[in-house]
Amino acid sequence: MSVMTQKRSRILHVRKIEHRVATAKLFQANRDLAKMVNVQERIGTLQANTQIGCGGHTGPVLRATGEMQQRLSDAYDALAHSKTEAEERKQETEQLRNAAHQREERAQRLYDHAKKNDMLESVRRHDANMPSRQKFKKIG
């Protein structure tokens, strides 16, 4: 293997690792976003369950229920902001992963080209060293 092919091989290895890391980060971002959506749905369910119906309720019950609804509303709003940030992070990691994938493909093409050149050079050297090759005698 020539020096150029070895160098391309090392670059390809680094690009493959970068792509794997970017893919892992994308999976992490997807998982974080899914968790936030799940929590947001649970908060929405709790909000729906804390609605007060008609009828006679005591003051402490109304106060406690109102406080619970306010806290759930605050949590829902705060989570909505975090969810937006997580969606943005997911999009960024998708772009980074795509860029890493493209760099890996380019490195693979360069490595394949260098390997092909090595093979052609090896064949050329082998043909030059063949004993059946006609050698010219010295004149004189």
N, C-alpha and C positions, 0 to 999 in steps of 0.2 A: 504494500500500500504506500502510495507516495505521501509526501508531507502534506500536500494540498488535500488529499482524500482524508487523511487523518484529522486535519483541521476541520474539514466539513463534517466529519463524523462527530467530533466533539461539539460543534455548533448545533448539529441536529439533536444530539442528546440533550443539550441545554434547552432547546426549543420544545422538545417533547415534555420535559419537566415543567417548563413555564405553562404549557397548555394544560397539563394535569392540575397544576396549582390553580389556574384560572377556572377550570371546570369545578374543582372542589369549592372554590369561593362562590361560584354561581349556585351550586347545590345548597351551600350554607345560606345564601341570601334568599333562595326559594323557600327553604325550611323556616327561616325567620319570618318571612312574609306570611306563610301559611299559619304559623303560630299566632301572629297578630290578627289575622282574619278570624281564626277560631275564637280567640279571646273576645274580639269585637262582637261576634255572633252571640257568645255567651252573655255578654253584658246587655245586648239587645233583648235577649230572652228574659233576663232578670228584670229589665225595665218594664217589659210587657207584663210580667207576673206581679209587679208591685203596684199596678194601677188600682186605685181605690174605687170600689163599686158604690152604688147608692145604698144608703142605709145608715143606721145609727152607729157611729164610731166615736170612741172617746178621744179626748184631746191628745193624750200621750201617744195613742196609736197613729193619729193623723200626723202629729209632729215627727214621730219616728219614720213613718212612711215617706213623708215629704223630704226629710233629711236623706233617707236612703236613695230616693229618686234623684236628688240633687247630686249626691256623690257618684251615683252611676252615670249621670249625665256628664259630670266633669271627667270621669274616667274614660267615657266613650269619646269625648272631644279630644282629650290628650292622646288617646290611642289612635285617633284618626290622623293626627299630626305625625305620630311615629310611623304609622302605616304608609303615609305619603313618602316619608324619608326612606323607608324600606323599599318601596317600589322604585324610587330613584336609584337607590343603591343596587337593586337587582338589574335595572337597565344598564347601569355603568358596568357591572360585572359581566353582563352579556356582551357588551361591546368589547371589553377587555379579553374575554374568552374568544370571541370571533377574531380579534386581531392576533391573539396568540396562535390560534389555529392557522391563520393565513401565514404567519411567520414560520410555523412548523412545516407547512406544505412547501413554502419556498426553500427552506433549508433542505427538505427531502429531495426536491428537484436538483438543487446544486450538488448534493451528495451523490445522487444517481448519475449526474453528468460527470462528476469527477471520477467515479468508479468506472464508468464506461470509458473515459479517457485512459485510465490506468490499464484497463483490459486491452484497448487498442495499442497502447504503447508496449505492453507485454507481448502481444502478437507480433508487432513490428520487430521487437528485439529478438524474439524467437526465430522469425524468418531470416533475420540478418545473420544469425549464428548457425544456420542449417549447414551441415556438411555437404549437402547436395548442391549448394550454391557454387556457381562457377567462379573459380579464382583465376586471376590472370597471372601469368608468369612474368618474371622480370625479363626485360629485354636487355641483352647485352652483357 
